[in-house]
Amino acid sequence: MTNRVDQPRPLDLVGNPIHVSGIATGFEATLEYRIGDGHHEVTGTFTAGGGSGELGQFHVAVDVHQAPFQLDRLLVQVFEARARDGGEVNAVTVPVIYGPRIVPGYYGYREHRVVKGDTLSALAKTYYGDAALYSRIVRANPAQITDPDKIVPGQVFRIPIGS
């Protein structure tokens, strides 16, 4: 079995710390993680299982608050470093959306089900007090919103909330 990341899920809206969990195995039960935006990254190690071939649960809370990420899309990667040369094996990559890059003081999100007559600018006015901030909603929902001028009733948007 290869390693598996159960949290976060692809395109989850995450904050700090970023919680990474799943099932894995590694050489001498050691695995590595990397969280980055292509410009900056946070790395570390953790243990899972009893050694190569033995799977175990893992959970790591990765503090990324000091990382100077430039993008709100991050890659969470979990992998085993090959014993003989340090190469990466059994790698799992999960793309996520980093809420603190979208909303200052990010601590979570609300869900809003689109109804007839909703517009992104009206939602931004309701939730942020400024219609021009609709891009926050777009950035938090890349799988849902491909064209900001075309939203449809029934869609459920994550509305990032900050302090």
Secondary structure, 3 states (H helix, E strand, C coil): CCCEEEECCCCCEECCCEEEEEEECCHHHEEEEEEECCCCEEEEEEECCCECCECEEEEEEECCCCCCCCCCEEEEEEEEECCCCCCEEEEEEEEEEEHHHCCCCCCEEEEEECCCCCCHHHHHHHHHCCHHHHHHHHHHCCCCCCCCCCCCCCCEEEEEECC
